[in-house]
Amino acid sequence: MSPDRTAMIFGERRMTYAALFERTSRLAAALRRAGVGPGDRVAYLGPNHPSFVETMFATWALGAIFVPLNFRLTPPEIEYQLRHSGAVALIHALPVASEVAVTVDLSGYEAFLAEPARFDEPVGLDGVACILYTSGTTGHPKGAMLTHGNIVWNCYNLLVSVDVASDEVTLVSAPLFHVAALNQCLLPTFLKGGTSVIMPGWDVDGCFDAIARHGVTLMFGVSTMFAGLSQSPRWRTADLSSVRTLMTGGASVPEVLIRSYQERGLAFCQGYGMTETAPGATFLEARESREHIGSAGLPVFFADVRCVLPDLTPAPPGEPGEVLVRGPNVTPGYWNDPAATAAAFTGGSWFRSGDLAVVDEAGHYRIVDRTKDMYISGGENVYPAEVEAAVFEHPAVAEAAVVGVPDEKWGEVGRAFVVPMPGSTLEPADIPAFLTGRLARYKIPVYVDVVTELPRTGSNKVRKGPLRDLPLPSARAVQGGQVDQDDAGIGGGRLA
């Protein structure tokens, strides 16, 4: 429909839609010549690059299944995913030892391309398009299947919620192996004939440069990325006038961070979802972003979302419950894992997210935390995301993560890991002192570690498993325990 428009920009390179089609056809012909057919799995390993997009579309042209891999994983982890998916072809930009039949190093990619050919493989909406491996918190990661229908309906949901235009210039700075960068940024922009500016990796200065150079209008990021921009010396003077929409997801975003963007006149739209929902489940439209700051929005148009108690009855307004999702954007299950697939659904078609949310009277969802991240201290539920948001308000804190750790008296107490702002001095005792009066005392972390960085997944989320496994420090930030004795006891309640 728009062959002469710019589809992608990568560094100094610009590619029109016509050129992308021609290169995709050449790659599809080369893969077919190498033996790839309908239903086969084709993997890609490497940072963001135009060849990622070409490989994905070429794979789909053949009726095959695309398997984008997290290039930050260790070799054994990558090898497991290649073996588990049964990949028959791998295009890679990084060294990898693999038994995959067809391997193409990016250095030989151009030579691998063949004469362009047209393919017309029948692919239905129920056909599997991608296998995306979820972060493995216990054991091996699971391969979430997304069908062509899942991806299309997710794009429709995004286009209902965001006024993506044909002149959109979308910055793709999050890794494309992550479902949000792929399905919330790249593909909706393609559907509208817009331009995707692809960054090989996240870089604060590179982001500012791209916005100024290309007139970026839309971008997605997680909390860490937006915090990095707002903490940069360039933040106050950067020309952000071209930016129409900022989207975020992946974790709760502190309200103080959202407000810093709103003060610059920017629409900051939160959404909630997961790999298995392709990913959109709820979304906060730009026009409501100021009135409902911190909300993850309402259920997307083409999906149903519920918030339920453990007995699967609806959670009353304001009471935490697990988020369930059903709709045409929801995965049919996990690749070669019928047990995990069966466990993920309830009531036939409702997908169990494992996430906790509260819903207000207006139907807005606020994500509280992962069920596995919540801990119970002296009989009280503590949601780390709430504590992290409060810690983040400390002017010397750049990042924060909170986990529950064992305690003889209270069962569990909080342990906070904080990264100080550059040039700032932060002592462990500063955090409990700052939180006193801001949070109920049982929520205030007993232990505080000042660290230089937090462990992260390939999609920039904090990995809390390694934090929980660290030995406890010898000293507590809160001396003598978490609260005074008089504050304890479920019957008598706790004092704020």
CORWOMO-V900848 format. One record per residue. RES is the residue in one small letter. PHI is phi in whole degrees, 0 to 359 (NA if undefined). PSI is psi in whole degrees, -180 to 180 (NA if undefined). NEAR is the number of other ideal C-beta (glycine too) atoms within 12 Angstrom. Layout:
res;phi;psi;near
RES;PHI;PSI;NEAR
RES;PHI;PSI;NEAR
This chain:
res;phi;psi;near
m;NA;-30;13
s;218;66;19
p;297;-26;15
d;267;-6;15
r;287;155;27
t;281;119;31
a;276;-44;41
m;218;148;39
i;235;131;31
f;222;106;28
g;62;-123;19
e;270;-1;8
r;265;132;19
r;242;140;21
m;228;125;30
t;282;168;21
y;296;-36;29
a;296;-43;19
a;294;-39;23
l;296;-42;39
f;298;-43;27
e;295;-43;25
r;289;-37;32
t;297;-41;37
s;296;-38;27
r;293;-41;31
l;291;-41;45
a;300;-42;38
a;297;-40;24
a;293;-41;34
l;293;-40;45
r;297;-42;31
r;299;-31;20
a;277;-2;27
g;107;3;16
v;283;130;37
g;227;-177;23
p;305;136;24
g;85;-14;22
d;289;157;31
r;256;131;41
v;241;122;50
a;257;154;47
y;227;134;51
l;227;115;43
g;161;166;34
p;295;171;32
n;306;132;37
h;195;151;33
p;306;-30;38
s;295;-26;39
f;300;-49;42
v;294;-43;40
e;298;-42;40
t;296;-42;49
m;299;-51;40
f;291;-35;34
a;294;-40;43
t;299;-46;45
w;293;-34;35
a;299;-28;36
l;270;0;40
g;74;19;28
a;264;-180;41
i;244;129;38
f;270;134;45
v;234;91;42
p;282;132;49
l;252;148;47
n;282;111;35
f;287;-7;32
r;271;-3;26
l;285;163;27
t;283;159;17
p;307;-44;19
p;297;-36;15
e;293;-42;25
i;295;-43;35
e;298;-39;23
y;300;-46;23
q;292;-37;41
l;296;-43;35
r;290;-44;25
h;294;-39;26
s;284;-19;41
g;71;35;24
a;301;135;40
v;257;-12;31
a;216;146;39
l;220;123;44
i;254;126;45
h;219;148;37
a;253;-3;27
l;235;151;25
p;300;137;16
v;207;135;30
a;265;117;16
s;212;153;29
e;262;12;14
v;299;138;32
a;298;-44;20
v;243;115;31
t;236;135;29
v;232;111;35
d;286;144;21
l;299;-24;28
s;293;-24;16
g;251;15;16
y;296;-46;28
e;296;-38;18
a;291;-25;13
f;287;-31;29
l;301;145;27
a;247;-178;22
e;296;139;14
p;298;144;22
a;218;152;22
r;263;137;16
f;236;146;26
d;225;51;12
e;290;132;25
p;290;118;14
v;233;119;25
g;269;169;14
l;297;-25;19
d;274;-6;18
g;289;141;27
v;288;127;36
a;262;-41;43
c;221;154;44
i;240;115;44
l;247;121;47
y;276;127;41
t;278;157;37
s;299;129;35
g;274;106;23
t;274;-30;20
t;223;129;11
g;68;-152;15
h;278;153;24
p;292;158;29
k;258;147;33
g;265;99;39
a;286;127;38
m;272;132;37
l;242;126;46
t;277;169;31
h;300;-36;33
g;295;-43;27
n;306;-46;43
i;290;-43;41
v;297;-48;29
w;294;-34;35
n;297;-42;48
c;300;-41;36
y;299;-45;29
n;302;-43;40
l;294;-41;48
l;289;-25;30
v;290;-39;23
s;273;-28;38
v;237;134;40
d;279;66;22
v;293;130;36
a;247;166;20
s;291;-17;22
d;260;17;22
e;297;139;37
v;239;102;36
t;259;127;50
l;273;118;46
v;257;92;49
s;249;-23;44
a;284;156;43
p;296;135;42
l;290;-17;45
f;288;-10;42
h;271;137;43
v;298;-31;45
a;290;-46;43
a;298;-39;43
l;285;-52;41
n;263;-16;46
q;259;-20;50
c;245;-67;51
l;297;-55;46
l;289;-41;41
p;299;-35;40
t;294;-40;44
f;299;-43;36
l;300;-33;29
k;269;-2;31
g;75;25;26
g;274;-171;37
t;246;132;37
s;255;120;46
v;266;111;40
i;262;121;42
m;263;138;38
p;295;-25;26
g;192;166;25
w;288;133;33
d;206;124;20
v;300;-52;27
d;295;-38;19
g;298;-35;27
c;293;-48;35
f;301;-41;30
d;296;-43;21
a;294;-40;35
i;299;-46;33
a;291;-40;22
r;283;-40;19
h;252;-4;34
g;67;48;25
v;303;134;41
t;251;-24;34
l;216;141;41
m;206;155;47
f;244;145;49
g;201;161;45
v;268;172;37
s;306;-42;42
t;299;-40;35
m;294;-45;41
f;291;-33;43
a;296;-40;33
g;298;-39;29
l;294;-45;38
s;290;-21;36
q;267;-3;27
s;284;147;25
p;300;-20;15
r;277;-9;20
w;302;-46;25
r;291;-30;15
t;253;-8;11
a;297;138;25
d;276;107;17
l;248;21;32
s;295;-22;14
s;283;-21;25
v;287;123;36
r;261;-37;29
t;218;133;40
l;245;130;44
m;242;143;50
t;218;158;42
g;187;-171;44
g;94;-29;40
a;191;160;44
s;299;141;42
v;252;127;41
p;302;138;34
e;298;-33;27
v;298;-33;28
l;288;-42;40
i;300;-43;33
r;296;-33;22
s;296;-30;27
y;280;-38;37
q;296;-34;24
e;296;-23;17
r;271;6;23
g;80;21;16
l;258;139;34
a;280;121;30
f;245;105;44
c;255;117;45
q;270;150;46
g;222;168;47
y;226;140;44
g;181;-169;46
m;202;169;42
t;308;-41;46
e;289;-14;44
t;250;11;48
a;74;15;44
p;248;-6;47
g;291;128;51
a;240;-43;49
t;228;160;43
f;205;141;43
l;257;112;40
e;291;155;30
a;304;-39;29
r;292;-17;16
e;252;3;24
s;291;-26;34
r;274;-40;22
e;289;-31;16
h;240;50;27
i;301;133;28
g;89;-10;35
s;283;146;33
a;271;6;47
g;92;-161;43
l;253;162;32
p;305;140;34
v;297;161;39
f;298;-45;26
f;258;54;29
a;195;159;37
d;248;138;24
v;228;137;43
r;231;156;31
c;237;117;38
v;233;155;28
l;280;172;17
p;305;-28;14
d;273;10;10
l;71;13;17
t;276;154;15
p;301;136;17
a;286;133;26
p;298;155;15
p;308;131;18
g;87;-7;17
e;257;131;21
p;298;142;30
g;208;166;31
e;280;142;36
v;275;128;39
l;244;143;38
v;225;140;45
r;218;153;30
g;153;178;31
p;288;-8;30
n;267;-2;44
v;269;134;42
t;309;146;46
p;283;-11;31
g;145;-164;27
y;252;139;31
w;300;124;31
n;52;38;21
d;214;73;25
p;296;-31;14
a;293;-46;13
a;294;-36;26
t;297;-47;22
a;297;-39;14
a;289;-21;15
a;278;-12;32
f;241;150;24
t;222;152;21
g;62;26;16
g;94;-65;11
s;233;5;20
w;274;122;26
f;276;130;41
r;272;117;31
s;281;-29;40
g;77;8;24
d;254;147;40
l;256;140;37
a;217;160;42
v;243;145;32
v;241;130;33
d;273;-180;22
e;298;-26;9
a;274;-1;16
g;90;6;23
h;282;137;31
y;265;136;42
r;236;118;38
i;285;125;45
v;273;-52;36
d;178;174;34
r;287;143;31
t;301;-34;25
k;284;-19;21
d;271;-25;36
m;298;142;31
y;230;161;35
i;246;120;22
s;242;112;37
g;58;33;33
g;88;-2;18
e;253;136;30
n;287;133;28
v;238;129;42
y;253;109;36
p;307;-35;42
a;300;-37;38
e;295;-43;35
v;293;-42;46
e;300;-41;46
a;297;-38;35
a;290;-41;34
v;298;-39;44
f;298;-23;41
e;288;-15;24
h;296;129;32
p;297;-19;17
a;263;3;24
v;259;125;37
a;267;-39;32
e;214;156;39
a;209;146;47
a;218;138;43
v;234;136;46
v;228;160;41
g;269;138;37
v;231;154;33
p;297;147;20
d;213;133;26
e;298;-37;13
k;275;-46;19
w;257;-2;32
g;87;-59;22
e;215;150;31
v;224;170;38
g;272;146;52
r;231;122;43
a;255;137;48
f;247;120;40
v;236;139;42
v;254;121;32
p;285;154;28
m;297;147;22
p;305;131;17
g;83;-2;11
s;263;152;17
t;252;130;13
l;223;127;31
e;253;149;19
p;307;-40;29
a;291;-15;23
d;295;-33;24
i;289;-52;40
p;302;-38;36
a;297;-40;20
f;292;-36;29
l;279;-18;37
t;298;123;23
g;94;-19;14
r;265;-32;22
l;231;153;32
a;305;146;26
r;295;-29;33
y;289;-14;39
k;272;-15;44
i;287;126;41
p;301;137;48
v;280;-35;43
y;248;141;37
v;225;126;40
d;248;126;35
v;267;118;30
v;233;165;25
t;273;-25;14
e;200;165;20
l;247;144;32
p;292;140;25
r;227;156;29
t;277;176;31
g;296;-22;36
s;263;15;39
n;76;12;35
k;279;150;34
v;287;133;36
r;270;108;26
k;274;-20;34
g;304;-53;22
p;300;-31;18
l;291;-41;32
r;296;-31;27
d;280;-12;13
l;290;142;20
p;297;147;12
l;291;145;23
p;293;158;19
s;290;-26;9
a;245;145;15
r;268;144;27
a;288;-32;35
v;258;112;30
q;289;134;15
g;80;3;13
g;121;-173;24
q;278;-41;40
v;217;165;33
d;293;154;18
q;302;-37;16
d;292;-19;11
d;277;-11;23
a;275;171;23
g;100;127;18
i;293;-40;16
g;298;-42;8
g;273;-9;14
g;79;-177;17
r;239;150;27
l;266;140;20
a;280;NA;16
